[in-house]
Amino acid sequence: MGLNQTDFAAIGGVSLGAQQRYETGTADPGASYLARLSGAGIDVLWVVSGVHCGDTLDAEAGELVAIFEAMPADMREGLLVFARSMDRYLVTRGLVPPDPQFGEQRLLHDQAKGFRPEPDG
């Protein structure tokens, strides 16, 4: 990437000391810091987790993320409810596998809450 701590601090709008605390794990960066890094084209997933985002988002997924980020919070929640419902529908019918990180947890939660998908037809 070619950036040093001073560069990251300047891009993120924080002091060099804050940047150093982020890198040593003694402090967690805030959303505004991460948003500024992302706005500068820095892979925030890598900054937070050490995993490169790379080209994992295709054009449609990138468009969805951009639309989601531009929405007011109440509209975001509505979109999340819709997306989770679609996910449950597809997973419970075996049309897509559960997301290894979230899918199975959602299915167990839904079963505990008595969620039953409507029958096809």
For each residue, the residues with C-beta under 8 A, 3 or more apart:
1: 42
2:
3: 7 8 11 42
4: 7 8
5: 8 9 16 19 20 23
6: 9 10 16 19
7: 3 4 10 11
8: 3 4 5 11 12 19 37
9: 5 6 12 14 15 16 18 19
10: 6 7 13
11: 3 7 8 36 37 40 42
12: 8 9 19 29 33 34 36 37
13: 10 32 33 36
14: 9 18 19 22 29 33
15: 9 18 19
16: 5 6 9 19 20
17: 20 21
18: 9 14 15 21 22 27
19: 5 6 8 9 12 14 15 16 22 23
20: 5 16 17 23 24
21: 17 18 24 26 27
22: 14 18 19 25 27 28 29 33
23: 5 19 20
24: 20 21
25: 22
26: 21
27: 18 21 22
28: 22
29: 12 14 22 33 34 47 48
30: 33 34
31: 34 35
32: 13 35 36
33: 12 13 14 22 29 30 36 37
34: 12 29 30 31 37 38 44 47 48
35: 31 32 38 39
36: 11 12 13 32 33 39 40
37: 8 11 12 33 34 40 42 44 47
38: 34 35 41 42 44
39: 35 36
40: 11 36 37
41: 38
42: 1 3 11 37 38 46 47
43: 46 47 52 53 54
44: 34 37 38 47 48 53
45: 48 49 51 52 53
46: 42 43 49 50 51 52 53
47: 29 34 37 42 43 44
48: 29 34 44 45
49: 45 46
50: 46
51: 45 46
52: 43 45 46
53: 43 44 45 46 56 57
54: 43
55: 58
56: 53
57: 53 61 62 65
58: 55 61 62
59: 62 63
60: 63 64
61: 57 58 64 65
62: 57 58 59 65 66
63: 59 60 66 67
64: 60 61 67 68
65: 57 61 62 68 69
66: 62 63 69 70
67: 63 64 70 71
68: 64 65 71 76 79
69: 65 66
70: 66 67
71: 67 68 75 76 79
72: 75 76
73: 76 77
74: 77 78
75: 71 72 78 79
76: 68 71 72 73 79 80
77: 73 74 80 81
78: 74 75 81 82
79: 68 71 75 76 82 83
80: 76 77 83 84
81: 77 78 84 85
82: 78 79 85 86
83: 79 80 86 87
84: 80 81 87 88 106
85: 81 82 88 89
86: 82 83 89 90
87: 83 84 90 91 96 99 103 106
88: 84 85 91 92 106 107 110 115 117
89: 85 86 92 93 117
90: 86 87 93 95 96
91: 87 88 94 95 96 97 98 103 106 107
92: 88 89 107 110 117
93: 89 90 117 120
94: 91
95: 90 91
96: 87 90 91
97: 91 103
98: 91 102 103 104 106 107
99: 87 102 103 104
100: 103 104
101:
102: 98 99 105 106
103: 87 91 97 98 99 100 106 107
104: 98 99 100 107 108
105: 102 108 109
106: 84 87 88 91 98 102 103 109 110
107: 88 91 92 98 103 104 110 111
108: 104 105 111 112
109: 105 106 112 113
110: 88 92 106 107 113 115
111: 107 108 114 115
112: 108 109
113: 109 110
114: 111
115: 88 110 111
116:
117: 88 89 92 93
118:
119:
120: 93
121:
